[in-house]
Amino acid sequence: MSLTDLRSPHVSRGLTLRKPAVESSGGIVTAQNRQAAQIGADILAAGGSAVDAAIATSFALGVLEPWMSGIGGVGALLVRPEGGAVTAIDAGAVAPGALDPEDFPLVEGKDGDLFGWPNVLEDRNVIGARSICVPGLLRGLEAAHARFGKLPWADLVAPAIALARAGLVVDAQVTAWIAQEMSRLRRDPVTAAWFLPEGLPPAAPAAVAGRVRHLANPALAETLAIIAAEGPGALYEGPLAEALAADVQAAGGYLSTTDLSGFAARVTPSKTERFRDRDVHFVPVLNGGVTVALALRHFGETPAEGTAVPGPEAVLRSAHALAQAWAHRFSELGDGAEHTLPSCTSHLSVVDRDGLCVSLTQTLLSLFGSAVVSPATGILLNNGVNWFDPRPGRVNCITPGAKALANYAPMMLTGPEETVAIGGSGGRKILPAIYQALIHMVDHGHGLEDAIAAPRYDLSAPPTVVADPRLGRDTIEALAAAYPVVLADREMHPNSYTTLGATSRKNGRNFGMAEPWHPTAEAVAEGSDALSLPATRGEI
């Protein structure tokens, strides 16, 4: 086939990053943002359950990384008490009932967002109010809290309210994410006012200046305060719901109070697939878990290699199995594509001292979602319509009231001695990353640290394989003999391989591991006394 080298000239060829796994007899939270993870760990220390910690972390992530996820988005989670059954809670995207498929006429070309769909007039399925689906995340958190929560709901929202009142702290990562999507953000005046002060991406002041810059969104802080006081239902019925629906409709979207009041999270037993001597658990329908499970089924048809690290033949077999699973996804589940570009999503995993485990993934879909902020509520809203195929008559085509096929894949791996809660962010890239990490654990005996840090390939836009050069010459040549291969470095911008995070419970001990190449991802143990951020002196 072919091999293309797209490695960055700015990355050292000898660069290797490692983060140590965290081990504790107490609970652990792993998240893409260390401050959010610390908030979750503090909830554990206060007597909260893993679900309580997950909810507090979820709210905090929505404030600290609003381009990734938040209460204007959707998500799904798995929950397992120690030794018990796995519960799946699905709060995925549902199209508004008034959505009109004829409002999305096809034009020439393919879109430049996540899925390479045929272009839609004015990118209506990707950006703007027409792309907004029902924001279901809060209903999912509500369902989890009702079954597995210990602390009062308001206590779990309180840290996010404080963060929102202080405003988003501008650092290099914030500047990079905003600059990447500047052309989309400037299209909505409320969104631009939040993220593009003076019409440009904000720059972080040098640390030596002793100053901190904040991006304020007081409406979001007030919305969170209402949700804390009245419960998650406030977003779906009553004045807040009415204001949100009115804002979306005024911007040309379809979301109605009927859509909001009629939304309910789906609570079911997880689906389970046997892989070797373990069970893999996933949310039953219309997400990435089924494709990961199918790939593992194909790969498991041949015996495990029995080596410390996967060799070229095993890596090639895993790629073939994953390609089969993608073929099923595109033909049966409807999510067809040609390429993958930047996406948003946040994953967090939690285990508490009693062994309750949570795997939660939440998202706005694309970076900054629809790029529409509701003026009355301060909520940045998803662009869930982009999950639907814009071609009429196709599987997963744009349909009013339909549930979208998403890529997030919160998963669990269980065996007689261990429960692993794992997931990631990065659109379609989530699936190959989780798949390979599970193979590393089951077939090669790796713990969380080695499984997540190991070299990996990405096969999320078949037939092209994006390969980490650390896989080695023999493995890369084996892949290149069967697939077009592109070499790409493991780095944050652009992230070609996804951001993984996981926790595990093994023989009464807890472990947590965050993606080494993500600068703010961290696993934080209950009782950690990390410094509280952000600073408030010298604000500008």
Secondary structure, 3 states (H helix, E strand, C coil): CEEEECCCCCCCCCCCCCCCCEEECCCEEEECCHHHHHHHHHHHHCCCCHHHHHHHHHHHHHHHCCCCCCCCCEEEEEEECCCCCCEEEEECCECCCCCCHHHCCEEEEECCCCCCCEEEHHHCCCCCHHHCCCCCHHHHHHHHHHHHCCCCHHHHHHHHHHHHHHCEECCHHHHHHHHHCHHHHCCCHHHHHHHCHHHCCCCCCCHHHCCECEECCHHHHHHHHHHHHHCHHHHCCCHHHHHHHHHHHHCCCCCCHHHHHHCCCEEEECEEEEECCEEEEECCCCCCHHHHHHHHHHHCCCCCCCCCCCCHHHHHHHHHHHHHHHHHHHHHHCCCCCCCCCCCCEEEEEECCCCCEEEEEEECCCCCCCCCECCCCCCECCCHHHHCECCCCCCCECCCCCECCCCCCCEEEECCCEEEEEEEECHHHHHHHHHHHHHHHHHHCCCHHHHHHCCCEEEEECCEEEECHHHCHHHHHHHHCCCEEEECCCCCCCCCCCEEEEEEEECCEEEEEECCCCCCCEEEECCCCCCCCCCCCCEC
